[in-house]
Every structure is written in structure tokens, then in C-alpha cells.
Amino acid sequence: MEKEKTTSAVGLGVRALGHGLKVCYAYFHKRPEKYGYTEINQLEKLGAKIYGFAKGHPFCNKELKAETLEKECYEAIKTLQNEIFSGKYDLLIMDEILISVRDGYLPEQKLIDFIKTKPETMELVMTGRGATEKVMEQADYVSNVTKVKHPYDRDITSRKGVEY
């Protein structure tokens, strides 16, 4: 089980904001209005621009249609391309975008094209399980956050302020 990918990305966002950089944080397959995700609220309070796309996932909501998520992922890329070319941001975090590719809601090539066209001066962070080899080839950094030990192993459920 991989854990703490979002936590690492949010920490990087906070660091960037603390140094006066402009941050855009786009999350995929999350529903903060339902589950909280207070870290998103804190990033916004610190000055990050927040976007939410493809809210939810069929794993948690069986009623979600793949076509809807595909459309939302395409719209996300279009919106984020406009944002990155505006010159307003130094860092773009695409939280859980790799799940969109892994599960077929966004073609791998569409994400690769996005990566290739980003401004040289802008940092891009992508999180999610299942990064493809081709996507990793385009990255400057690749990290594999792997759980070694976690309270889940002892049937301790998610704790407010720690896991969410």
C-alpha cells in the first residue's frame, strides 16, 4: 500500500508558497465537500489557486459514469493548459492525475503532451498510483512512496488530522 503521496505534494506546495512562489493545486477523483481534505483549504488560505476535477471515482461511487469522468479530465487539461500559459504559476500540482491515466479516463498521450508543453520555468508535480513508463520518462523526478509500516496494519482506521 502506498501512502502519503498527497501529503508530500501538499508539503511541497506549502514550501513553495512560503518562498513566495505562486501555486496552482488541481485535485482529481476527490470530494472535499464530502470527506474534508482540510489540507486543500489550508493551501487556499495560503494563496494557492485550487481546482477540483473528475470529482469522485467509481471505486467509491458506483453510479459515476466513465464518460463523465473522461469529459471532466479532458476539461481539466484544457483549463490547466490555459492556467500554465498565463504565466501566473511557478508550481502546478496535479493530485491523483495518474489515477485518471491508469483507469482510462485520460489517455496517456494527452498527459504526455501536456507535460511536454509546460513552460520550462514551471515545476509540475503529479501524484497517484500507477504511473506509466512513458509518463515517468517525461518527468524530472520520480518518487515511489511506499508504506513500510502503518497503523492500518493493526486495523486502526483513518484518523482525523493524520490520514485525512
C-alpha positions as CSV (number, residue, x, y, z in Angstrom):
1,M,0.0,0.0,0.0
2,E,1.3,3.4,-1.0
3,K,0.5,6.3,1.4
4,E,1.4,9.9,1.8
5,K,1.6,11.0,-1.9
6,T,-0.8,13.9,-1.4
7,T,0.8,14.8,1.9
8,S,4.2,15.1,0.2
9,A,2.7,17.2,-2.7
10,V,0.9,19.5,-0.3
11,G,4.0,19.9,1.8
12,L,5.9,21.0,-1.4
13,G,3.1,23.4,-2.1
14,V,3.3,24.9,1.3
15,R,7.1,25.3,1.0
16,A,6.7,27.0,-2.4
17,L,4.1,29.4,-1.0
18,G,6.4,30.2,1.9
19,H,9.1,31.2,-0.5
20,G,6.7,33.5,-2.4
21,L,6.1,31.2,-5.3
22,K,2.6,31.0,-7.0
23,V,1.0,27.6,-6.7
24,C,-1.9,26.0,-8.5
25,Y,-3.3,22.8,-7.0
26,A,-5.6,20.7,-9.0
27,Y,-7.1,17.6,-7.5
28,F,-8.7,14.7,-9.3
29,H,-11.1,12.0,-8.0
30,K,-11.6,13.6,-4.6
31,R,-14.7,15.1,-3.0
32,P,-13.5,17.5,-0.3
33,E,-17.1,18.7,0.3
34,K,-17.9,15.2,1.5
35,Y,-14.6,14.0,3.0
36,G,-12.9,17.1,4.2
37,Y,-9.4,17.2,2.8
38,T,-8.6,20.1,5.0
39,E,-5.1,20.4,3.5
40,I,-6.8,21.8,0.4
41,N,-8.5,24.5,2.4
42,Q,-5.2,25.4,4.0
43,L,-3.4,25.7,0.7
44,E,-6.1,28.0,-0.5
45,K,-5.8,30.1,2.7
46,L,-2.1,30.4,2.0
47,G,-2.8,31.7,-1.5
48,A,-2.8,28.7,-3.8
49,K,-5.4,28.5,-6.7
50,I,-7.5,25.4,-6.2
51,Y,-9.3,23.4,-8.9
52,G,-11.3,20.2,-8.5
53,F,-11.8,17.9,-11.5
54,A,-13.4,14.5,-12.1
55,K,-14.8,14.5,-8.6
56,G,-15.2,11.0,-7.2
57,H,-14.3,7.6,-8.6
58,P,-16.3,4.5,-9.4
59,F,-14.4,2.6,-6.7
60,C,-16.2,4.8,-4.1
61,N,-19.3,5.7,-6.1
62,K,-20.6,3.0,-8.5
63,E,-23.1,5.5,-10.1
64,L,-20.3,7.6,-11.6
65,K,-20.1,7.1,-15.4
66,A,-16.7,6.6,-17.1
67,E,-17.8,9.0,-19.9
68,T,-18.5,11.8,-17.3
69,L,-15.0,11.3,-15.8
70,E,-13.4,11.3,-19.3
71,K,-15.1,14.5,-20.2
72,E,-14.0,16.1,-16.9
73,C,-10.4,15.0,-17.3
74,Y,-10.3,16.5,-20.8
75,E,-11.7,19.7,-19.5
76,A,-9.1,19.7,-16.7
77,I,-6.3,19.5,-19.2
78,K,-7.8,22.3,-21.2
79,T,-8.3,24.5,-18.2
80,L,-4.9,23.8,-16.7
81,Q,-3.2,24.5,-20.1
82,N,-4.7,27.9,-20.0
83,E,-3.5,28.4,-16.5
84,I,0.1,27.3,-17.0
85,F,0.4,29.5,-20.1
86,S,-1.0,32.5,-18.3
87,G,2.4,32.8,-16.5
88,K,0.7,33.1,-13.2
89,Y,2.1,30.0,-11.6
90,D,5.5,28.7,-10.6
91,L,4.2,25.3,-9.4
92,L,1.4,23.1,-10.6
93,I,0.3,20.1,-8.5
94,M,-1.9,17.6,-10.3
95,D,-3.0,15.5,-7.3
96,E,-4.1,12.0,-8.4
97,I,-3.9,12.7,-12.1
98,L,-2.1,9.4,-12.6
99,I,-5.2,7.6,-11.5
100,S,-7.0,9.2,-14.4
101,V,-4.5,7.7,-16.8
102,R,-4.3,4.4,-15.0
103,D,-8.0,3.9,-15.1
104,G,-8.5,5.1,-18.6
105,Y,-10.3,8.4,-18.1
106,L,-7.4,10.4,-19.7
107,P,-5.2,9.0,-22.5
108,E,-1.6,8.6,-21.5
109,Q,-0.5,10.6,-24.6
110,K,-2.8,13.5,-23.6
111,L,-0.9,13.8,-20.3
112,I,2.5,13.4,-22.0
113,D,1.6,16.2,-24.5
114,F,0.6,18.4,-21.5
115,I,3.9,17.7,-19.8
116,K,5.9,18.4,-22.9
117,T,4.2,21.8,-23.5
118,K,4.5,23.2,-19.9
119,P,6.7,26.2,-19.5
120,E,10.3,25.4,-18.7
121,T,10.2,27.6,-15.6
122,M,7.2,26.0,-14.1
123,E,7.5,23.0,-11.8
124,L,5.0,20.2,-12.2
125,V,4.1,17.6,-9.6
126,M,1.8,14.7,-10.4
127,T,0.6,12.2,-7.8
128,G,-1.3,8.9,-8.0
129,R,-0.7,5.2,-8.2
130,G,0.2,3.5,-11.4
131,A,2.5,5.9,-13.3
132,T,3.3,4.6,-16.7
133,E,6.9,4.2,-18.0
134,K,6.2,6.8,-20.7
135,V,5.0,9.4,-18.2
136,M,7.9,8.7,-15.9
137,E,10.3,9.2,-18.8
138,Q,9.0,12.8,-19.2
139,A,9.4,13.6,-15.5
140,D,12.4,15.3,-14.0
141,Y,11.9,13.4,-10.7
142,V,10.1,10.2,-9.9
143,S,9.4,9.1,-6.3
144,N,7.9,5.9,-5.1
145,V,6.3,6.5,-1.7
146,T,5.9,3.0,-0.2
147,K,4.5,2.1,3.1
148,V,6.8,0.1,5.3
149,K,4.6,0.2,8.4
150,H,1.3,1.8,9.1
151,P,-1.4,1.7,11.8
152,Y,-3.8,0.2,9.1
153,D,-1.8,-3.0,9.5
154,R,-3.2,-3.2,13.1
155,D,-6.7,-2.4,11.9
156,I,-6.5,1.2,13.1
157,T,-8.8,3.2,10.8
158,S,-8.1,6.6,9.3
159,R,-7.7,9.3,11.9
160,K,-8.8,12.9,11.6
161,G,-5.8,15.2,11.3
162,V,-3.4,12.3,10.4
163,E,-4.7,10.4,7.4
164,Y,-7.4,13.0,6.4
